[in-house]
Amino acid sequence: MKNAEIARQIAVVRLLIQKTSSASDGELELQAHWAKYLCVLVSGVLENALVALYSDFATNAASEPVANFAGSRLSKIQNPNADRFIQTARSFKISWGDDLETFLESNGRKDAIDSVMNNRHQIAHGKSSGITVARVSSYLDKAEEVLNFIERQIAS
């Protein structure tokens, strides 16, 4: 990940994932709470990354007024599921959306992003969630693959 802020956010979540075992001292209830917290953090990383990556692209590729407009529109995106990622990519370039859709469909990437957002919604509304720290870690791996793909895509 070349975007330093997004790389930092991912590193923070990874460090917290590593600390959950010792922080919960083997208590399953505490691990479940950690998983919920980590899931919300991963959803925030995804939201922040979507805005940051495409805003940076617009800033570098367009005039100031166009970049400001794009940044304004992007900043309104909340809780992006995989389809929102595809729609956003397609808004910039149709082939980007098509390629991202193909990339998301393989290796469980789409399911990972959608699961993060669905679980975040359940957690935020006080509903039960079957999320675990191991699942969050796996989802973060898949999400980082997607973010790296987008970063490479907009750089070319």
Secondary structure, DSSP 8 states (H G I E B T S, - for coil): ---HHHHHHHHHHHHHHHHHHHHHTT-HHHHHHHHHHHHHHHHHHHHHHHHHHHHHHHHHHS-HHHHHHHHHHHTT--S--HHHHHHHHHHH-HHHHHHHHHHHHSTTHHHHHHHHHHHHHHHHTT------HHHHHHHHHHHHHHHHHHHHHHH-
